[in-house]
């Protein structure tokens, strides 16, 4: 993640030499990112497209430099650099997403007959409207209708910025990467929630319960090998500390070898220890 203060944004207006130079610099960076995402070391000619959201989003003007690479399940996916330009400050910060994706129907591209590849980029500068009505309610979590959204995930009444990583989660679902703010500034990963549990495991199978203040991480392991990790809110002790979460309950599916039956075992978690609370047979 790269944070940078400045007086004006770089995209979508590319009319000045300075802005074109910045776009070229981002194009080179995007080339490197796409090569890493593809696991290759060969040179990629910069050929990304720019996306400009035409409406203000939570006080930000948002622009994207994107290299579409893969078409899967009616979505186009590829590495991207996102710029969030705070309109009333003003300043910008940047985030990268190797799994940035949009529905094919939103894009001015031509696709192969089988819908599995791009045959033509009909436009390289794309304007889109960000529609918050497509994101669900404040009490639901996890959407792929937009490539990013704002939502309070740690119950402190301050919304986090969440990037959607298409097909990057278990079983091919989307994963989510959450970034926390300190005032109007985005916190670096080391000071935020991005890389700590349960937030570093969020995907479309996770549940954020706003009534009980719990976050459930579901792990899909296959037949009688699934599990749940339930994290409980631990409210901040004072205004200088943030809310935290502790692992409260673990639910595991196990096959009993003698009977070959599947059981669901529920444990309470205290520190590093687990205590069995219940065991029941399941189909």
C-alpha positions, -999 to +999 in steps of 0.1 A: +000+000+000+013+035-009+001+066+009+007+100-007-005+135+000-010+159-028-031+187-042-049+169-070-058+135-084-043+118-114-072+100-131-096+103-149-084+136-165-053+128-185-051+161-204-019+175-189+017+163-194+021+158-157-009+136-154+002+115-184+036+111-168+020+098-136-002+075-156+029+061-174+046+056-141+015+037-128+014+017-160+050+005-154+041-004-118+010-022-131+031-041-156+053-054-127+022-063-106+006-082-135+038-101-142+040-111-105+004-121-105+009-143-134+041-158-119+061-147-149+093-127-154+088-117-190+082-081-200+046-069-204+039-040-226+018-015-206-017-018-220-040-011-191-073+007-191-084+035-168-117+035-149-131+067-135-161+066-112-183+095-122-199+101-088-184+109-054-180+079-031-179+086+006-161+118-001-137+103-025-131+105-062-120+071-072-100+061-103-084+028-113-056+018-136-064-018-145-049-046-166-077-071-175-062-105-179-087-133-171-123-139-179-142-162-156-178-167-147-189-136-166-163-114-149-131-099-161-103-100-136-068-086-134-043-065-113-052-029-106-040+002-088-068+022-072-065+059-064-088+074-037-087+112-039-102+129-009-121+158-024-123+182+005-088+177+020-073+172-006-050+142-007-047+108-023-038+073-013-033+042-035-041+005-030-033-025-052-055-054-059-043-084-080-078-097-083-098-066-093-129-077-112-160-063-129-189-080-146-185-083-183-218-065-189-203-033-174-173-032-197-169-020-233-149-050-243-156-077-270-154-113-259-148-146-276-178-167-285-173-190-255-170-159-233-136-170-219-113-144-233-112-107-244-109-102-282-109-064-282-106-034-259-131-011-275-124+017-250-093+023-229-109+051-207-141+039-190-166+059-170-187+040-144-212+050-118-208+036-083-242+024-071-245+019-033-280+005-037-264-027-051-243-034-020-270-047+004-279-034+038-257-023+067-264-056+084-251-078+057-216-085+047-198-095+016-207-083-019-191-087-053-214-062-070-187-036-066-149-040-065-147-021-032-171-009-005-171+009+029-185-009+060-179-009+097-164-044+104-151-039+139-182-023+154-166+010+163-190+030+142-163+040+117-164+024+083-135+005+069-125+004+032-129-032+019-113-043-014-130-073-032-106-099-045-125-119-071-120-157-070-091-153-044-109-171-016-115-208-007-135-228-032-131-199-057-152-174-038-141-138-034-119-128-005-120-093+012-091-071+023-101-045+049-083-012+056-089+010+086-088+048+089-074+070+115-095+101+110-093+108+073-059+090+069-057+053+059-036+033+083-007+013+070-012-025+072+010-029+103-011-005+123-045-015+110-067-046+109-057-059+074-033-086+085-048-097+118-075-123+126-103-125+119-100-098+092-072-115+072-095-145+066-126-127+054-143-141+023-178-147+010-183-176+034-176-153+065-204-138+086-204-104+104-231-104+130-241-069+140-265-080+167-242-103+187-210-084+177-193-116+164-174-125+133-175-161+120-149-175+097-160-206+079-133-230+066-144-254+039-125-286+042-148-310+023-169-339+035-171-339+073-140-317+075-155-282+077-150-258+107-161-225+121-141-200+141-162-175+160-146-143+172-162-121+199-158-084+201-136-071+229-145-034+232-117-009+235-108+000+272-103+037+263-105+061+235-068+055+226-073+018+219-093+002+191-117-026+194-102-061+192-115-096+188-109-129+207-115-164+194-145-175+215-158-207+199-145-233+175-169-258+157-153-287+140-166-316+119-149-350+124-154-386+113-153-412+140-132-440+126-149-469+144-185-460+134-176-440+103-201-414+115-197-376+112-199-355+143-199-318+150-178-309+180-182-275+197-154-261+218-151-230+239-117-213+237-099-198+267-064-185+258-046-213+240-069-240+254-101-256+240-128-271+261-153-295+246-189-282+251-209-306+229-207-334+204-236-344+181-240-366+151-247-349+118-256-362+083 
